[in-house]
Amino acid sequence: MSTDFDVVVIGSGFGGAVVACRLAEAGSKVVVLERGKRWKREEYPSRSRSNWLWDDSRPEENHGWFDIRFFGNISTIGGAGVGGGSLHYANVSLSASPDLFESGWPSEITFGDLETNYYPKVGAMLGVQKIPEKQRSNRTKLLQDAALKAGFVSELVDLAVKFDNNYIYDAATRPDTDHSKAGLNAEGIVQGTCVHLGQCELGCPVDARNTLAFNYIPRAEKYGAEVRPLHIVWNIEPVQEGYKIHYQEIINGKLIAGQTTARIVVLSAGSIRSTEMLLRCRDKFGTLPRLSPMLGHKWSTNANYLSFAVHPNYDVYPTRGPTITAAIKFLGTDSYKGSHFVIEDGGFPDALADAPFDRAGGDAARFQVGLQFLASQKNQGTPQEPFKNLMPWFAQGRDEPIGRFSLRRQWFFFGPKVLHLSWNQHGARKVLDAIQEIHRKLARVTGSTFIFQLPDALITPHPLGGCPMGSTSNDGVVNHKGEAFGCKNLYIADGSIIPRPIGHNPSKTIAALSERIAAMIVLDGK
């Protein structure tokens, strides 16, 4: 008996796209099963003002841009589509701080190894660069000014964005798509250059963002990888030669069952979905009974937090320019009162304040908490410049990885088993207090007359853990190679394997670890 493929990759985000690319380059027969669609530019929510949400209960009807999950006291937001989380992330590509790897990781995972061999590969593939000097947004300047007045050091961050270095942009001028320069990228795909449209999270109307759909994925396809959108995997079953993968394909508004086989499976569905899928395989279907008892453990929010401040002395224009451009880092020896975190300038698409999440109910309604404030500011502003003086101060930090996922009955002893998260704010309280304090200080030194802070972190776009790396099955689900303990040739490559919060945007570290996992698979000759 032979398998249909050498490798099945489940998911196409910063784990799946990377592994699929590198294994295809190495000559493996690879298929990528992605639950979401392959997005066309005219379908982006930034242009269509529709296609907002993925609905797990009716994916055949609603397979949109955002996947929002509600777990009681915290919600998560993810992407759905070919490119995974890169479709809606803020373009930031940061290497982790060296001190992150001093504890909590297998000894084989070191900053030196990632910095020498894998971070550079990710940066090169994503074409990262800092925002050009003549295009720095007013938000960039406000953060730099606030840092200087508060006695901190700021820096520009690397962005996976195509810029025209000759373009000069004044944030007081409304952006115009006509100024974008279109051209072929390294993979032969047409992309434009950034003209500060401010629509990053909803799909750039000129495709200036270097999402995975424009680099790793097309390169994987050049080397023979097959990408199958609208394939929802629901079970992984060992067979004699490897694994059988059961899925449902969305065809003409219906879910059609199917299956395929492979010698190797790489699960890259993200922290929430990879953890959920393996819990179902172990505890519901019984197909992977040897998975580690650590499955579901060491989950963290990466302490994502947002404050809104009104700065009457600054023309901020938060709906223009890349979502994030600069940061103040409190990491390593520069931690603040023992807490590790990063403060960033924040932007948002103006259309987000009008998105119909409030009518979606359930999980998606949770997303409306912060948007209600945006809507109130929009009503107070002028039609031309509704958010002119509003600064969203972003932050991510290292909370304690105390979250634990499990499957529980939906209604006590009755109903289907659903994903349950045991987590509370206690593990994030210290770092959130430090972040809130710094946000208030930065607002105060720049003359903010009002600041709106959420009482706690309510939503995270950077969930980490659930299938953590470890040295043995007693402290992890996968080893340093990403291979699951007790399940030969079953690998995990995504944010779920991160055993402790990174403290800032995690995409580059997820991609670098995935580069390493792919290299280990090739090195082992599998």
SULJORA-V114342 format. One record per residue. N is the residue number from 1. PSI is psi in radians with two decimals (999 if undefined). OMEGA is omega as a letter, one per 20 degrees, with the letter a starting at -180 (999 if undefined). D_CENTER is the distance of its C-alpha to the mean C-alpha in whole Angstrom. Layout:
# SULJORA-V114342
n: (N N)
psi: (PSI PSI)
omega: (OMEGA OMEGA)
d_center: (D_CENTER D_CENTER)
This chain:
# SULJORA-V114342
n: (1 2 3 4 5 6 7 8 9 10 11 12 13 14 15 16 17 18 19 20 21 22 23 24 25 26 27 28 29 30 31 32 33 34 35 36 37 38 39 40 41 42 43 44 45 46 47 48 49 50 51 52 53 54 55 56 57 58 59 60 61 62 63 64 65 66 67 68 69 70 71 72 73 74 75 76 77 78 79 80 81 82 83 84 85 86 87 88 89 90 91 92 93 94 95 96 97 98 99 100 101 102 103 104 105 106 107 108 109 110 111 112 113 114 115 116 117 118 119 120 121 122 123 124 125 126 127 128 129 130 131 132 133 134 135 136 137 138 139 140 141 142 143 144 145 146 147 148 149 150 151 152 153 154 155 156 157 158 159 160 161 162 163 164 165 166 167 168 169 170 171 172 173 174 175 176 177 178 179 180 181 182 183 184 185 186 187 188 189 190 191 192 193 194 195 196 197 198 199 200 201 202 203 204 205 206 207 208 209 210 211 212 213 214 215 216 217 218 219 220 221 222 223 224 225 226 227 228 229 230 231 232 233 234 235 236 237 238 239 240 241 242 243 244 245 246 247 248 249 250 251 252 253 254 255 256 257 258 259 260 261 262 263 264 265 266 267 268 269 270 271 272 273 274 275 276 277 278 279 280 281 282 283 284 285 286 287 288 289 290 291 292 293 294 295 296 297 298 299 300 301 302 303 304 305 306 307 308 309 310 311 312 313 314 315 316 317 318 319 320 321 322 323 324 325 326 327 328 329 330 331 332 333 334 335 336 337 338 339 340 341 342 343 344 345 346 347 348 349 350 351 352 353 354 355 356 357 358 359 360 361 362 363 364 365 366 367 368 369 370 371 372 373 374 375 376 377 378 379 380 381 382 383 384 385 386 387 388 389 390 391 392 393 394 395 396 397 398 399 400 401 402 403 404 405 406 407 408 409 410 411 412 413 414 415 416 417 418 419 420 421 422 423 424 425 426 427 428 429 430 431 432 433 434 435 436 437 438 439 440 441 442 443 444 445 446 447 448 449 450 451 452 453 454 455 456 457 458 459 460 461 462 463 464 465 466 467 468 469 470 471 472 473 474 475 476 477 478 479 480 481 482 483 484 485 486 487 488 489 490 491 492 493 494 495 496 497 498 499 500 501 502 503 504 505 506 507 508 509 510 511 512 513 514 515 516 517 518 519 520 521 522 523 524 525 526)
psi: (2.27 2.83 2.81 -0.62 2.77 -0.75 2.29 2.17 2.21 1.84 2.66 0.59 -2.60 -0.17 -1.01 -0.75 -0.71 -0.88 -0.74 -0.75 -0.90 -0.63 -0.60 -0.74 -0.60 -0.01 0.05 2.61 1.93 2.43 2.42 2.13 1.95 2.23 -0.57 3.13 2.94 1.93 2.37 2.68 -0.72 -0.21 -0.24 2.49 -0.48 -0.49 -0.68 -0.38 0.58 -2.91 0.67 -0.80 2.52 2.30 1.94 -0.47 -0.40 1.03 -0.46 -0.37 -0.68 1.58 1.22 -2.85 -0.87 2.42 1.91 2.20 2.39 2.18 0.77 -1.56 0.12 2.52 2.76 2.67 2.30 3.06 2.74 2.02 2.99 1.96 -0.22 -2.38 -0.34 -0.29 -0.60 0.06 3.04 0.33 -0.04 2.31 1.65 2.35 2.59 2.74 2.43 -0.60 -0.28 -0.58 0.19 -0.36 2.75 -0.03 2.74 2.54 -0.42 -0.36 1.95 2.69 -0.71 -0.74 -0.82 -0.74 -0.58 -0.74 -0.39 -0.71 -0.75 -0.63 -0.74 -0.81 -0.70 -0.76 -0.64 -0.06 0.80 2.54 2.84 2.73 2.29 2.63 -0.70 0.12 0.19 2.25 2.91 -0.50 -0.69 -0.85 -0.63 -0.79 -0.75 -0.72 -0.77 -0.74 -0.78 -0.80 -0.47 -0.09 0.40 3.00 2.27 2.85 2.66 2.59 2.68 2.37 2.41 1.21 2.49 2.05 2.61 1.86 -0.29 -0.15 2.36 2.21 2.28 2.10 -0.33 -0.19 2.34 2.32 2.66 2.17 -0.39 -0.33 -0.13 2.41 2.04 2.54 2.96 2.35 -3.00 -0.39 0.15 0.37 2.43 2.20 2.62 3.09 2.71 2.27 0.47 0.72 -0.33 0.35 0.41 -0.85 -0.31 0.13 1.96 2.16 -0.32 0.12 0.84 -0.23 2.33 1.18 2.91 -0.38 -0.18 0.03 -1.41 -0.78 -0.87 -0.54 -0.70 -0.74 -0.60 -0.57 0.30 -0.06 2.48 2.23 2.12 1.76 2.90 0.66 1.95 1.89 2.38 -0.18 2.55 2.11 2.16 2.43 3.12 -0.74 0.00 -1.94 2.56 2.26 2.11 2.35 2.94 2.25 2.37 1.99 2.05 0.78 0.23 2.73 2.04 2.16 2.54 3.06 2.76 2.95 2.71 2.70 -0.63 2.42 2.30 1.95 2.08 0.87 0.04 2.90 -0.79 -0.92 -0.63 -0.76 -0.80 -0.77 -0.77 -0.60 -0.69 -0.73 -0.69 -0.83 -0.29 -0.98 -0.40 0.33 -0.41 1.14 -0.30 0.10 2.61 2.55 -0.18 -0.04 2.24 -0.22 3.02 0.70 2.48 2.80 -0.16 0.39 0.92 2.36 2.66 2.29 2.55 2.30 2.45 2.15 1.62 -0.36 0.05 2.36 1.70 -0.78 1.11 -0.26 0.22 2.48 2.99 2.63 -0.76 2.44 -0.40 2.89 2.73 2.08 2.25 1.23 2.76 -2.27 -0.20 0.37 2.81 1.98 0.65 0.01 2.52 2.16 3.02 2.36 2.36 2.66 2.66 2.49 2.95 2.65 2.38 -0.49 -0.38 -0.58 -0.35 0.08 2.52 0.67 -0.49 -0.37 -0.10 -0.50 3.06 -2.33 -0.78 -0.53 -0.47 -0.54 -0.27 -0.19 -0.97 -0.52 -0.44 -0.66 -0.72 -0.75 -0.68 -0.67 -0.66 -0.66 -0.49 -0.41 -3.08 2.72 -0.54 -0.71 1.23 -0.46 0.46 -0.75 0.20 2.25 2.00 1.98 2.06 2.84 2.62 2.61 -3.13 1.74 -3.14 2.35 1.18 -0.05 2.56 2.20 2.56 2.97 2.27 2.73 2.45 -0.64 1.41 -1.81 0.04 2.90 3.01 2.74 2.28 2.87 2.21 2.40 2.19 1.85 2.55 2.99 -0.21 -0.74 -0.23 -0.09 -0.80 -0.86 -0.60 -0.68 -0.72 -0.74 -0.82 -0.69 -0.78 -0.70 -0.78 -0.68 -0.78 -0.65 -0.74 -0.77 -0.25 0.27 0.45 2.35 -0.16 2.42 2.33 2.01 2.31 2.58 -0.58 3.03 2.15 -0.37 2.53 2.27 0.01 0.90 2.41 2.59 -3.06 -0.59 1.00 2.62 2.56 3.06 -0.53 3.06 -0.16 -0.31 0.12 2.94 -0.57 2.75 -3.01 -0.32 -0.07 0.07 2.33 2.31 2.28 -0.02 1.53 2.37 0.26 2.00 2.73 2.28 1.59 -2.95 -0.27 -0.38 -0.12 2.02 -0.16 2.63 2.52 -0.63 0.00 -3.04 2.13 -0.03 -0.69 -0.65 -0.70 -0.78 -0.70 -0.75 -0.61 -0.64 -0.75 -0.74 -0.77 -0.73 -0.66 -0.70 -0.77 -0.75 -0.65 -0.13 0.49 999)
omega: (r a r a r a r r a a a r a r a a a a r a a r r r a r r r a r r r a a a a r a r a a r a r r a a a r r a a r a a a r a r r a r a a a r a a a a r a r r r r a r r r r a r a r a a a a r a a a r r r a a a a a r r a r a a r a r a r a a a a a r r r r a r a a r a r r r a a a r a a r r r a r r r r a r a a a r r r r r r a r a r a r r r a r a r a r a r a r a a a a a r r a r r r a r r a a r r r a r r a r a a a a a a a r r r a a r a r a a a a r r r a r a r r r r a r r r a a a r r a r r a a a a r a r a r r r a r r r r a a r r r a r r a r r a a a r a a a r r a a a r r r a a r a a a r a a r a r r r a a r r r r a r r a a r r r r a a a a r a a a a r r r a r r a a r a r a r a r r a a r r a a r r a r a r r r r a a a a a a a a a a r r a a a r a a a r a r r r a r r r r a a r r a a a a a a a r r r a r r a a r r a a a r r r r r r a r r a a r a r a a a r r a r a a a a a a a r r r r a r a r a r r r a a r r r r a r r r r a a r a a r r a r a r a r a r r r r r r r r r r r a r a a a r r a a r r a r a r a a a a a r a a r r a a a a r r a a r r r a r r r r r r a r r a 999)
d_center: (38 35 32 30 28 27 24 22 18 16 13 12 8 8 11 13 13 14 17 18 19 21 22 24 25 27 28 27 27 23 22 19 18 16 16 15 17 17 17 20 20 23 20 17 18 18 22 22 22 21 19 17 16 15 18 18 22 23 20 23 24 21 18 16 13 11 11 12 14 17 18 21 20 16 14 10 8 6 7 11 13 13 10 8 4 6 9 8 6 9 10 10 11 13 15 15 18 21 22 19 21 24 24 22 21 23 26 25 21 22 21 24 23 19 21 24 22 19 17 19 19 15 16 19 17 15 18 17 19 20 21 24 27 29 25 24 23 25 22 22 26 26 23 26 29 27 27 30 32 30 31 27 26 23 22 20 17 16 14 13 16 19 22 26 27 30 29 30 28 30 27 30 30 29 26 28 26 30 29 26 27 26 27 26 23 24 23 25 23 24 22 23 22 21 23 21 21 18 16 13 11 14 14 16 20 21 18 18 14 14 11 12 14 17 17 16 16 20 21 21 23 25 26 26 23 23 20 21 19 19 20 19 20 22 24 24 28 30 32 35 33 30 28 28 25 25 24 24 24 24 27 29 27 28 27 29 29 28 28 28 28 27 28 25 22 18 16 12 11 8 10 11 13 14 16 17 18 20 22 23 24 26 27 28 29 30 29 27 29 29 25 25 26 23 21 19 19 18 15 14 12 11 14 12 15 16 20 22 25 28 29 33 33 30 29 26 25 21 21 21 20 16 14 14 17 18 18 20 20 21 21 23 27 25 24 25 28 26 23 20 17 16 17 16 18 16 16 16 17 21 21 18 21 23 20 22 20 23 25 22 23 22 18 17 20 18 16 19 20 19 20 23 24 23 25 28 27 27 31 32 32 33 32 32 30 28 26 28 28 25 22 19 19 15 15 13 15 16 17 19 17 20 18 20 19 22 24 26 29 28 31 32 34 34 31 29 26 23 20 21 19 22 20 22 21 24 21 19 23 24 21 20 24 24 21 23 26 24 23 27 28 26 27 31 32 31 33 30 33 30 27 25 23 22 23 20 17 16 13 9 6 5 8 10 13 15 16 17 19 22 26 27 27 28 25 22 21 21 23 22 22 19 22 22 26 28 27 28 25 23 20 16 13 10 8 11 14 13 16 16 13 13 13 11 8 7 6 10 11 9 11 14 15 14 17 19 19 20 23 24 24 26 28 29 30 29)
